[in-house]
Amino acid sequence: MSTVETIELRPGYNISRVIRGGWQLSGGHGPVDKKAAVSDMKTFLDSGINTIDCADIYTGVEEIIGSFIEKLRKECGHHTANRLKVHTKLVPDLARLADIKPNEVEDIIDRSLLRLKVQQLDLVQFFWWDMSIGIAAEMLGILKECQLKGKIRNLGVTNWDSDQISHFIEAGFDLISTQVQFSILDRRPLNGLTDWSRHENIHLLCYGTLAGGFLEEKWLGKPDPGYSFSNRSLIKYRLIIDEFGSWDLFQELLRLLKKIGDLHKVSLSSVAIRWVLEQPQVAAAIVGARYASHLSKTLEVFKFGLTSSDKASIAMLLNKASGPKGPVYGLEADRSSRHGRIMKYNLNSLPREEILKSGSRE
């Protein structure tokens, strides 16, 4: 079995360079067998993938992970359970940005602690839908207070470029990471964020590395499917392919990745993930997985590195791409655009109801 690469984000805080994505456990990609999902988490941990990504707005995912942590403590002890790193997010609803109160922000943190069955959150990644509404820095300050109380170990952000993040750095916040969409199809972080992040000692945690599954063999040689998907994620990444260039250029990219993969005896998906991992300031790639059935394929990414010839061939093809252009999350942040219109902006339920029901806070 391949040795899973790890990286230290801050002294004493190490994560695997492939993070198991939790979005698929929310049911957005189809029904989820929760018992099987919990059981398979141990397989991932045993393989060396010790980090899971989730969010307060991923329906039911924090609870699934919490069930696993509880089971792991009972069967293997606290030491083994503490090997697991869980990265969650705090994303207040767009409709509440103007009037959300500090205690409600802390309520969301307490709810995540309750769901995950832990005393401290390893990493909370903050996002604010619209910086022109409310006071985002004040709410991040509440998270800093939660950190001082011991409820949060590390703070990060998500879906912002350097222009937005710099305001928080200048205000004195220590942010260890920014989670951004980054793939061989969507290279917007290279438009300045990677260089800036290196200077600020902020690491990139990258989602969308397989473009919702489009960067897999199953799409090789297939005709353009258009946009008739029931899954929002597939529509989102099909739009990114439009920004990248034509469907024919996308197929040319898949053929090249397949050729490189054959040389290394790995899948084209592994080549796509490896390309992201070898970009500057990238700490980890988040790879969605409901179950462990494809784990061996995921671990391929640690069996090889891209050669100078591989990189040159990829760079030559990418020179043909027309985009995506602009800053990280710039297309998606425009709520009137076709990228923005498919987003869901109000997914947070009232956290205090869960907290009071549990009796964990007065």
FENSULBEL-V160062 format. One record per backbone hydrogen bond with DSSP energy under -1.0 kcal/mol. NH is the residue of the N-H (numbers start at 1). CO is the residue of the C=O. If there is no record, write none. Layout:
BEGIN
nh=NH co=CO
nh=NH co=CO
END
This chain:
BEGIN
nh=7 co=15
nh=9 co=13
nh=13 co=10
nh=15 co=7
nh=17 co=5
nh=19 co=285
nh=20 co=51
nh=21 co=287
nh=22 co=53
nh=25 co=22
nh=26 co=23
nh=30 co=27
nh=34 co=32
nh=37 co=33
nh=38 co=34
nh=39 co=35
nh=40 co=36
nh=41 co=37
nh=44 co=40
nh=45 co=41
nh=46 co=42
nh=47 co=43
nh=48 co=45
nh=49 co=44
nh=50 co=48
nh=52 co=85
nh=53 co=20
nh=54 co=87
nh=56 co=89
nh=58 co=55
nh=61 co=58
nh=64 co=60
nh=65 co=61
nh=66 co=62
nh=67 co=63
nh=68 co=64
nh=69 co=65
nh=70 co=66
nh=71 co=67
nh=72 co=68
nh=73 co=69
nh=74 co=70
nh=75 co=71
nh=76 co=72
nh=77 co=73
nh=81 co=77
nh=82 co=78
nh=83 co=80
nh=84 co=81
nh=85 co=50
nh=87 co=52
nh=88 co=123
nh=90 co=125
nh=94 co=345
nh=96 co=93
nh=97 co=94
nh=100 co=96
nh=105 co=101
nh=106 co=102
nh=107 co=103
nh=108 co=104
nh=109 co=105
nh=110 co=106
nh=111 co=107
nh=112 co=108
nh=113 co=109
nh=114 co=110
nh=115 co=111
nh=116 co=112
nh=118 co=113
nh=121 co=151
nh=123 co=86
nh=124 co=154
nh=125 co=88
nh=126 co=156
nh=127 co=90
nh=133 co=130
nh=139 co=135
nh=140 co=136
nh=141 co=137
nh=142 co=138
nh=143 co=139
nh=144 co=140
nh=145 co=141
nh=146 co=142
nh=147 co=143
nh=148 co=144
nh=149 co=145
nh=150 co=147
nh=151 co=146
nh=153 co=121
nh=156 co=124
nh=157 co=177
nh=158 co=126
nh=159 co=179
nh=165 co=161
nh=166 co=162
nh=169 co=165
nh=170 co=166
nh=172 co=169
nh=173 co=168
nh=176 co=155
nh=178 co=203
nh=179 co=157
nh=180 co=205
nh=182 co=207
nh=183 co=186
nh=190 co=187
nh=191 co=188
nh=194 co=189
nh=196 co=192
nh=197 co=193
nh=198 co=194
nh=199 co=195
nh=200 co=196
nh=202 co=197
nh=203 co=176
nh=204 co=281
nh=205 co=178
nh=206 co=284
nh=207 co=180
nh=211 co=208
nh=213 co=210
nh=214 co=211
nh=215 co=210
nh=216 co=214
nh=219 co=216
nh=220 co=217
nh=222 co=219
nh=229 co=227
nh=235 co=231
nh=236 co=232
nh=237 co=233
nh=238 co=234
nh=239 co=235
nh=240 co=236
nh=241 co=237
nh=242 co=238
nh=243 co=239
nh=244 co=240
nh=245 co=241
nh=250 co=246
nh=251 co=247
nh=252 co=248
nh=253 co=249
nh=254 co=250
nh=255 co=251
nh=256 co=252
nh=257 co=253
nh=258 co=254
nh=259 co=255
nh=260 co=256
nh=261 co=257
nh=262 co=258
nh=263 co=259
nh=264 co=260
nh=266 co=261
nh=271 co=267
nh=272 co=268
nh=273 co=269
nh=274 co=270
nh=275 co=271
nh=276 co=272
nh=277 co=273
nh=278 co=274
nh=279 co=276
nh=282 co=279
nh=283 co=204
nh=284 co=204
nh=285 co=17
nh=286 co=206
nh=287 co=19
nh=289 co=21
nh=295 co=292
nh=298 co=294
nh=299 co=295
nh=301 co=298
nh=302 co=299
nh=303 co=300
nh=311 co=307
nh=312 co=308
nh=313 co=309
nh=314 co=310
nh=315 co=311
nh=316 co=312
nh=317 co=313
nh=318 co=314
nh=319 co=315
nh=320 co=317
nh=321 co=318
nh=322 co=244
nh=330 co=327
nh=333 co=329
nh=335 co=333
nh=337 co=334
nh=341 co=337
nh=343 co=340
nh=355 co=351
nh=356 co=352
nh=357 co=353
nh=358 co=354
nh=359 co=355
nh=360 co=355
END
